[in-house]
Amino acid sequence: MADEETTQAESQTTLEQATDAPAEAVEQDAQEIALSVWDQTLTFLEGLLRPWNAYQVAIALAVLAVSLLLARIIKPRFYEWMRAREDWPKWRYRYMLMLHRRLALVVFVVLIWSIVWIMREVTWPSRSYLLGVLANLSTAWLVVVLVVRLVSNSFLRAILRYGAWAWVTISILGLSQETMQLMDHAAIEIGETRISLWVVAQAAVMLGLTFALARFLSTQSATSIRNNEDISPSMQVLFVKFLQVVLYGIAFVVGLRIVGFDLRGLAFMSGFIGVGLGFGLQKVVSNLVSGIIILLDKSIKPGDVISLGETFGWINSLGARYVSVVTRDGREYLIPNEDLITGQVVNWSHTDAYVRLDIYFGTSYGDDPHVVRKLAIDAAKSVDRVLSFPKTPVCHIVGFGDSSVDYILRFWIEDPTGGLTNIRGNVYLALWDAFHENGISLPFPQREVRMLQDGDPPPLAD
């Protein structure tokens, strides 16, 4: 019995040692890699004490000082030269400004490569090795800046720039393999999934590149779609939104696949996300679906003039969740798409841009109504923005009031975004001037008031 217990204890000890062995091996490998990198660093620093290596460091510092001095002299002249280029597109201005800010680096690259080429021609290559490394590093940094400038998002551009600088520097210094191994050893395990720092870095870079490419393609395609006059404004917005969803979705999937991430693990998680969206984001999903319906049925489009409750203005843009409506007083209302689907919306320019306005006025009974009607129509035609063709102003008698003959003047405009109150005011002012010039009176109610003294008999009823 004792022998059996001893055997079980030995087996348990052996199993624990076998389980701890991989972790100890990983830690030992990481220590060996770190010591190797440290030895290489010490070797490099000791090499700087050699005469020719010290000379190369001094030459590099001298080139840096000369580059800073030349950049300080050239920068004002370069800036004045850029200001004189008024016909350049914006992207060229942005690149020139970027070169202006990094002019010292550009000059350093030119000078250092010139010195490396001269030294390789007149002496041994080993005597210009450090200068060659510096030339490669500075050139790579400059190329990274030029390429990453294509990314318009500033946060994403900064991540790609510094990440690319770090990786290029490590690669040129010959430390890429050790760095990869160290980052791969720094990992955590979640179930059967192992996530290392190297995988996270790869995913960040790949997703950044694919999203930057997707954004660039989306911007270029959106510009082409908006410049196509054969596509209605609402369909342009729909195509642009659909293209953005497709491109960013492809960028996400491709970026993860390049890294080697197993997308099958997202299937189970997507079910929970879908349920959460269904219950917790009902309004958001409703607005998204309503936005798609609005774009498909073309009920409203950018530029339309609409009224919704107390809000009157023109549509500035159609978003995935809301519609931007700008009023005449400069306010911008963000109306949820669901309100435009379920509420009563007045679209002043749904089928065409013509809008009819009505003005009511009255004249005294002594004025000829035929003359009044002609003067009112001519006055409306004299106002800017009032159409004379194909919609012409008309004036009709609508009733005989207590003290005036009542008229309605109807006229049309085709630019409701210019405002309605101002055009009505201008027509009223034109009527006032025309009636005063032709002796047409504008009556107003009159009442006769009698003051009775005490003891006076009351007035007899009619």
C-alpha distance (Angstrom), angle and dihedral (degrees) to the residues before:
residue distance angle dihedral
M1 . . .
A2 3.77 . .
D3 3.80 90.5 .
E4 3.81 90.5 54.9
E5 3.82 92.1 51.3
T6 3.80 90.7 49.0
T7 3.80 91.1 50.7
Q8 3.85 91.8 50.5
A9 3.78 92.1 49.8
E10 3.81 91.8 50.6
S11 3.82 90.3 49.1
Q12 3.83 91.2 50.8
T13 3.81 90.9 49.1
T14 3.81 91.6 50.0
L15 3.82 91.3 49.8
E16 3.81 92.4 51.0
Q17 3.80 91.1 49.5
A18 3.80 90.6 50.0
T19 3.80 90.2 49.9
D20 3.80 93.7 49.3
A21 3.80 93.2 44.1
P22 3.83 97.7 82.2
A23 3.82 92.2 49.2
E24 3.80 91.5 49.1
A25 3.80 90.7 46.5
V26 3.79 91.8 51.2
E27 3.81 91.5 49.5
Q28 3.80 91.0 47.8
D29 3.81 91.9 50.0
A30 3.80 90.8 50.4
Q31 3.79 91.0 51.4
E32 3.80 91.5 49.4
I33 3.81 91.7 50.3
A34 3.81 91.9 48.2
L35 3.82 90.9 49.3
S36 3.82 90.2 48.7
V37 3.80 91.1 53.0
W38 3.80 90.3 47.2
D39 3.82 91.3 50.7
Q40 3.81 90.5 50.8
T41 3.80 90.0 50.0
L42 3.81 92.2 50.7
T43 3.80 90.5 47.3
F44 3.80 90.2 52.0
L45 3.81 92.8 48.9
E46 3.80 91.5 47.9
G47 3.79 89.2 50.3
L48 3.79 89.9 58.8
L49 3.81 88.4 67.4
R50 3.80 90.7 66.2
P51 3.81 113.6 100.1
W52 3.79 99.8 -116.6
N53 3.78 93.2 43.6
A54 3.80 89.7 51.4
Y55 3.82 88.7 49.0
Q56 3.83 90.0 53.2
V57 3.80 91.5 50.8
A58 3.81 90.0 50.5
I59 3.82 91.0 48.1
A60 3.83 90.4 50.2
L61 3.82 91.6 50.8
A62 3.81 90.3 48.5
V63 3.81 91.0 49.9
L64 3.82 89.3 49.7
A65 3.81 91.7 52.0
V66 3.81 91.9 48.0
S67 3.82 90.8 47.6
L68 3.81 91.9 53.0
L69 3.80 91.1 48.3
L70 3.81 94.2 48.0
A71 3.80 91.9 45.7
R72 3.79 90.3 52.9
I73 3.81 89.8 53.1
I74 3.81 96.8 42.9
K75 3.81 99.0 42.8
P76 3.87 98.5 76.4
R77 3.80 92.3 46.9
F78 3.79 91.7 45.7
Y79 3.80 90.6 50.5
E80 3.82 92.6 50.9
W81 3.81 89.3 48.6
M82 3.82 90.2 53.7
R83 3.79 92.4 49.4
A84 3.80 89.7 56.9
R85 3.85 90.9 57.8
E86 3.82 97.0 84.6
D87 3.81 96.0 155.3
W88 3.82 96.1 58.9
P89 3.83 121.1 115.0
K90 3.80 118.5 -113.1
W91 3.81 95.9 -107.6
R92 3.79 90.7 57.9
Y93 3.80 91.1 50.0
R94 3.81 90.0 51.6
Y95 3.80 92.1 52.3
M96 3.78 92.3 46.7
L97 3.80 91.2 50.4
M98 3.80 89.3 49.8
L99 3.81 90.4 52.3
H100 3.80 89.0 46.2
R101 3.81 90.9 56.1
R102 3.84 91.6 46.8
L103 3.77 97.9 38.5
A104 3.80 91.7 123.6
L105 3.81 90.4 58.2
V106 3.81 91.3 48.7
V107 3.80 91.7 51.3
F108 3.81 90.9 45.5
V109 3.83 91.4 53.3
V110 3.80 92.0 50.5
L111 3.82 94.2 46.8
I112 3.81 96.9 43.0
W113 3.81 93.5 50.4
S114 3.80 90.3 48.0
I115 3.81 90.8 53.1
V116 3.83 92.1 45.3
W117 3.80 91.3 51.7
I118 3.82 92.1 48.4
M119 3.82 93.8 47.1
R120 3.80 92.5 48.3
E121 3.79 89.2 53.9
V122 3.80 96.9 48.5
T123 3.82 103.2 32.5
W124 3.79 143.3 20.5
P125 3.82 119.1 -61.1
S126 3.80 91.8 -121.8
R127 3.79 90.0 64.8
S128 3.83 90.7 62.4
Y129 3.82 98.3 38.0
L130 3.82 96.4 110.1
L131 3.79 91.5 44.7
G132 3.80 89.1 52.2
V133 3.80 90.7 52.3
L134 3.82 90.8 50.0
A135 3.81 90.3 47.4
N136 3.81 91.4 52.1
L137 3.79 92.0 46.8
S138 3.80 95.3 48.9
T139 3.81 92.0 45.4
A140 3.81 91.9 49.4
W141 3.82 91.4 49.3
L142 3.81 90.8 50.9
V143 3.81 92.6 48.2
V144 3.80 90.9 49.1
V145 3.80 90.3 53.3
L146 3.81 92.1 50.2
V147 3.80 94.4 47.4
V148 3.80 98.1 42.2
R149 3.82 89.8 51.0
L150 3.82 86.7 78.8
V151 3.81 87.9 72.6
S152 3.81 107.7 89.5
N153 3.82 97.7 -166.0
S154 3.81 106.8 89.6
F155 3.83 96.2 -152.5
L156 3.80 93.7 48.6
R157 3.80 90.5 43.9
A158 3.81 91.6 54.2
I159 3.81 92.4 50.0
L160 3.80 92.8 49.8
R161 3.80 93.2 44.3
Y162 3.80 97.4 51.4
G163 3.80 92.7 38.6
A164 3.79 91.8 51.4
W165 3.81 91.8 46.0
A166 3.81 91.1 52.3
W167 3.80 94.1 47.1
V168 3.82 94.4 44.9
T169 3.80 90.5 49.6
I170 3.80 92.3 49.9
S171 3.81 92.0 46.9
I172 3.80 95.0 49.5
L173 3.81 91.0 47.6
G174 3.81 89.6 52.7
L175 3.81 95.7 -118.0
S176 3.80 98.4 114.0
Q177 3.81 96.5 105.4
E178 3.80 94.1 49.3
T179 3.80 92.0 45.2
M180 3.79 91.5 50.9
Q181 3.79 91.4 50.9
L182 3.80 93.5 48.0
M183 3.81 92.5 48.7
D184 3.79 90.9 46.2
H185 3.82 91.4 52.9
A186 3.82 90.5 53.6
A187 3.81 95.9 79.6
I188 3.77 143.6 132.1
E189 3.79 127.6 -147.5
I190 3.80 122.9 -138.6
G191 3.76 107.8 -174.3
E192 3.80 106.0 -54.9
T193 3.81 93.0 -18.9
R194 3.80 120.2 97.1
I195 3.81 116.5 -160.4
S196 3.79 115.9 -171.0
L197 3.77 131.1 -176.0
W198 3.81 88.8 -112.3
V199 3.83 91.5 56.3
V200 3.81 91.0 48.2
A201 3.82 91.5 50.0
Q202 3.81 91.4 47.8
A203 3.80 91.1 48.4
A204 3.81 92.4 49.4
V205 3.80 93.0 49.8
M206 3.80 95.7 42.6
L207 3.79 93.5 45.8
G208 3.79 90.1 46.4
L209 3.80 92.0 51.9
T210 3.79 95.0 44.4
F211 3.82 92.7 46.2
A212 3.81 90.4 47.7
L213 3.81 90.1 51.2
A214 3.81 90.7 46.5
R215 3.81 90.9 50.2
F216 3.80 91.8 49.2
L217 3.82 92.6 49.2
S218 3.80 90.6 45.0
T219 3.81 92.8 51.7
Q220 3.79 93.6 47.8
S221 3.80 93.0 45.7
A222 3.81 92.0 46.6
T223 3.80 90.3 53.1
S224 3.80 91.2 51.5
I225 3.81 91.9 47.6
R226 3.81 93.4 49.2
N227 3.81 91.2 49.4
N228 3.81 91.1 54.2
E229 3.81 105.2 97.6
D230 3.81 92.3 -170.3
I231 3.84 90.3 71.3
S232 3.80 118.1 75.3
P233 3.83 117.4 -121.2
S234 3.82 93.3 -110.8
M235 3.81 92.5 50.6
Q236 3.80 89.5 47.1
V237 3.80 89.8 57.3
L238 3.81 90.8 46.3
F239 3.81 93.2 50.3
V240 3.80 92.2 47.0
K241 3.84 93.4 49.6
F242 3.81 92.4 45.9
L243 3.80 91.4 48.1
Q244 3.81 91.6 50.4
V245 3.81 92.4 51.3
V246 3.81 92.1 48.7
L247 3.81 95.6 45.7
Y248 3.81 95.5 46.4
G249 3.80 91.1 45.2
I250 3.80 91.2 51.9
A251 3.83 90.5 45.6
F252 3.81 91.1 53.6
V253 3.81 94.5 48.2
V254 3.81 94.7 43.1
G255 3.81 92.5 47.2
L256 3.80 92.3 53.3
R257 3.79 92.8 44.0
I258 3.81 91.9 52.2
V259 3.78 89.1 54.6
G260 3.81 89.6 49.2
F261 3.79 97.3 -114.1
D262 3.80 113.8 161.6
L263 3.79 105.7 -122.5
R264 3.79 92.5 -167.9
G265 3.78 88.1 79.6
L266 3.80 89.2 64.4
A267 3.81 93.1 61.0
F268 3.81 94.6 77.1
M269 3.80 92.3 42.9
S270 3.80 92.7 49.4
G271 3.82 89.5 60.6
F272 3.80 91.6 59.3
I273 3.78 90.6 44.4
G274 3.79 90.5 51.9
V275 3.80 92.2 51.5
G276 3.81 90.5 47.9
L277 3.78 91.1 50.5
G278 3.78 91.1 49.1
F279 3.81 94.9 53.8
G280 3.78 105.3 27.2
L281 3.80 101.8 35.1
Q282 3.78 102.4 40.5
K283 3.80 94.3 131.5
V284 3.79 92.5 47.1
V285 3.79 92.8 50.0
S286 3.81 90.2 44.3
N287 3.80 90.8 54.0
L288 3.80 91.6 47.3
V289 3.81 92.4 51.3
S290 3.82 90.9 44.0
G291 3.80 89.4 52.5
I292 3.80 91.0 53.9
I293 3.82 90.6 48.5
I294 3.81 91.3 50.6
L295 3.79 90.9 51.5
L296 3.79 93.1 46.9
D297 3.81 99.1 47.1
K298 3.83 92.4 41.2
S299 3.80 91.7 -138.9
I300 3.80 91.0 146.1
K301 3.78 132.3 13.0
P302 3.81 137.9 177.5
G303 3.78 110.0 -67.5
D304 3.82 96.6 28.2
V305 3.79 118.2 131.1
I306 3.80 111.2 -131.8
S307 3.79 139.9 175.1
L308 3.80 120.3 -148.9
G309 3.79 113.8 172.8
E310 3.79 107.3 -53.5
T311 3.82 92.9 -15.5
F312 3.80 117.8 100.0
G313 3.80 122.1 172.5
W314 3.74 146.1 98.1
I315 3.79 127.9 -74.9
N316 3.78 111.3 -103.5
S317 3.81 99.1 -179.3
L318 3.79 142.3 -13.2
G319 3.80 115.0 -127.6
A320 3.78 132.6 -172.1
R321 3.83 91.2 -107.6
Y322 3.80 106.3 19.9
V323 3.81 145.5 14.9
S324 3.80 119.8 -121.4
V325 3.83 111.9 -135.5
V326 3.82 119.2 -174.7
T327 3.79 118.4 -157.8
R328 3.78 129.0 -153.6
D329 3.81 91.9 -101.2
G330 3.82 91.2 59.4
R331 3.79 97.6 -103.4
E332 3.78 117.3 139.0
Y333 3.80 115.9 -148.2
L334 3.81 119.6 -161.0
I335 3.79 102.8 -150.8
P336 3.83 116.8 -169.8
N337 3.79 113.3 -117.9
E338 3.81 90.7 -125.3
D339 3.83 91.0 63.8
L340 3.80 90.5 55.2
I341 3.81 90.6 52.7
T342 3.81 99.1 44.5
G343 3.82 100.3 31.2
Q344 3.79 132.2 70.8
V345 3.78 108.8 -96.5
V346 3.80 124.6 -172.7
N347 3.80 109.8 -148.7
W348 3.78 107.3 -165.5
S349 3.81 92.8 -170.6
H350 3.81 104.6 32.2
T351 3.81 100.7 125.4
D352 3.82 97.9 13.1
A353 3.79 140.0 -5.4
Y354 3.82 96.0 -110.0
V355 3.82 115.8 116.3
R356 3.81 124.2 -176.0
L357 3.79 120.9 -146.5
D358 3.82 127.6 -166.8
I359 3.80 128.9 -149.0
Y360 3.81 124.4 -170.8
F361 3.80 123.1 -154.8
G362 3.80 140.2 150.0
T363 3.82 138.5 -142.4
S364 3.79 132.6 -163.2
Y365 3.82 121.9 -87.7
G366 3.79 91.7 -112.7
D367 3.86 93.0 66.3
D368 3.79 121.0 91.1
P369 3.84 106.8 -111.2
H370 3.82 91.4 -150.6
V371 3.79 90.3 58.7
V372 3.81 91.7 43.9
R373 3.79 92.4 53.2
K374 3.82 93.0 49.3
L375 3.81 93.1 47.0
A376 3.84 91.3 49.1
I377 3.82 92.6 51.2
D378 3.81 92.7 46.9
A379 3.81 91.0 47.4
A380 3.82 91.5 52.5
K381 3.81 91.9 48.5
S382 3.80 90.8 53.0
V383 3.81 92.2 62.0
D384 3.79 119.2 91.6
R385 3.83 116.4 -113.3
V386 3.83 91.5 27.0
L387 3.81 109.3 117.7
S388 3.78 121.7 -128.0
F389 3.82 94.6 179.1
P390 3.01 138.4 70.3
K391 3.81 88.0 -6.1
T392 3.78 110.6 42.3
P393 3.84 127.1 -169.9
V394 3.80 118.2 -101.5
C395 3.80 133.0 -168.3
H396 3.84 126.6 -158.2
I397 3.79 137.7 177.8
V398 3.79 109.0 -114.9
G399 3.82 101.4 179.1
F400 3.77 151.2 -30.7
G401 3.75 110.5 -100.0
D402 3.79 132.5 -164.6
S403 3.80 93.4 -90.8
S404 3.81 106.4 5.2
V405 3.76 147.1 37.3
D406 3.81 105.8 -110.8
Y407 3.82 122.1 -136.4
I408 3.79 137.6 -178.8
L409 3.81 120.7 -147.9
R410 3.82 115.7 -160.5
F411 3.78 123.8 -169.3
W412 3.81 137.5 162.4
I413 3.79 136.3 -128.9
E414 3.80 131.2 -175.9
D415 3.81 101.0 -156.8
P416 3.81 107.7 63.9
T417 3.80 89.5 161.8
G418 3.81 86.0 72.7
G419 3.80 89.8 67.5
L420 3.81 137.2 -96.4
T421 3.80 104.5 -133.3
N422 3.79 93.2 56.3
I423 3.80 94.4 51.8
R424 3.82 91.5 48.2
G425 3.79 89.2 51.1
N426 3.80 92.0 51.1
V427 3.82 91.7 50.9
Y428 3.81 91.6 48.7
L429 3.81 89.1 51.4
A430 3.82 91.1 49.5
L431 3.83 89.6 51.3
W432 3.80 90.7 50.7
D433 3.80 92.5 52.0
A434 3.82 93.6 45.1
F435 3.82 94.0 48.8
H436 3.81 93.0 47.8
E437 3.79 92.1 49.6
N438 3.83 92.0 51.2
G439 3.80 99.5 38.9
I440 3.80 96.8 -109.1
S441 3.81 110.0 154.2
L442 3.79 125.4 -144.7
P443 3.83 105.7 -144.7
F444 3.76 126.4 -147.9
P445 3.81 130.0 -165.7
Q446 3.81 115.6 -81.7
R447 3.81 127.9 -162.5
E448 3.82 130.3 -168.8
V449 3.81 114.9 -139.4
R450 3.82 122.2 -165.4
M451 3.80 123.4 -165.1
L452 3.86 112.3 -144.5
Q453 3.81 122.2 -153.0
D454 3.79 123.2 -142.1
G455 3.79 110.7 -80.1
D456 3.79 95.8 20.3
P457 3.81 113.0 133.4
P458 3.82 114.2 -110.7
P459 3.81 116.3 -101.5
L460 3.73 116.7 -93.2
A461 3.78 116.6 -108.9
D462 3.77 117.0 -114.1
